[in-house]
């Protein structure tokens, strides 16, 4: 049950709206705003979202590039706030959502990318229909990066994506987590492991309505041509950097792989944000 919860019901992030920062603020003499909104995904669930953009825009204002931030499995849109300065500095909007089952959105379960990709599609459709956004790029962390990879091949209009701490294949990751438990002294015979994993598959399907084997970003990367920047923590002991290496190796589009100091949840170094700013500017058509 612990492994099932680690997949579909990790601790749910709680936050106050104040944690998203002020709704109106100035940046280098320019006025900006955060607009909070709700979208509805294909399953009828409300998605809590926020869009940071220049204030006082009119119908005549030109559309702007927009980065969509995709949070990790026990996180929420508040995670995006640390990327706001990067976006403002290169002249792009920032959009963030709580995936269904996370934060202030509807839903009880997460799916590590399976259902989240449809939440993402809902957001992209909203941005395209708004007339206020030109190019759209993605920045995913952990579950969010798996979501980006599971969606990117379906939507070649995405300009670029940053995939930080992605896993290649969910069944493989589940097996690795069980193996790690054995390495740390949990004495479990191999046949018990296979039974346990079968029970996990069954429980996840029954509870959250998806199959583990259907969450496999590596099955999609050879047909994805969105320029991608893969990022992994050198000491990540939750999702081994080998996952990012495998994804990068099979990826069909323009690609780069950056290994950074730290583990799965470590704050990323300044040089990564500088590199990402150049990467996003190049592919998003930043004026």
C-alpha positions, 0 to 999 in steps of 0.5 A: 500500500505504501508503494501504491500511495507513493504513486497515486496518493503522495502527500497533497501539497497545501498552500495559501494563495499568499504563497503565490505572491502579490496579484499586482507588482512591478518589475523593473518599472513595468506593471505585472499581474497574476490572474487566478482562474479555473479550467475544467479538464476532460473528466469534468474536474476543476483545475486551479490555475494562475497566469502571470503577465503584463498588466493593462494589456488591451486587445491591440497588445501583441501576443506574448510567449508563455511558459507553462510550469508542470509541478511534481507529484506531491507539489502544486503550482506554488512551485512555479513561483521560483521561475517567475524571475526567469520568465519576466527577465526574458519577456515571457508569461508564466502559467501554472496549474495544480494538476487534478488530484493536487493542490487546490484542484479537484480529484483524489489521485495523481497518475504520474503523467497519464491523466495529467497530460490531458490537464496540460492539453486543457491548459494549452487549448485555453492559452491558444484560444485566448489570443494573448499567447504566441508560442508555448513552452513547458517546464516540468519537474519530476511528474511534470516532466513525464507529463510533458514527454507524454504530451509533446509527441501529441502536440508538435506546436509546443516550442520547447520543453525543459524536463527536470528529473523525468523517469523513463518508464513507470513499471521500471521505476516501481521495480527500482523503488522496491529494489532500493528497499531490499538494498536498505535491509528489507528482506523480501524474496524475489517472488514476493516482489513480483507478487507485490508489483502485480498487486500495485498494478491492480490497485492503481488500475482499480483506484486511479483508472490507469495502467502502470505500463501506460505511463512510459515516456520513453515509448514516445520520445522517438516520435517527439520533435519538440526541442528538449532540455533534460536535467537530472540531479547527479545524486538523485536517489529517487529517479536515477539519472540513468532515466534522463540519459535513456530519454535523451539518448532516444529523443528524436528532436533537438536535445541537450542533457545537463547534470546538476549538483544535488538530488531529486528535490534539490534547488537547481543552481543558477547556471541552469536557469541561465542556460534555460533562459537562453534555450527558451529564448532561442526556441520561443521566438522571444522578441 
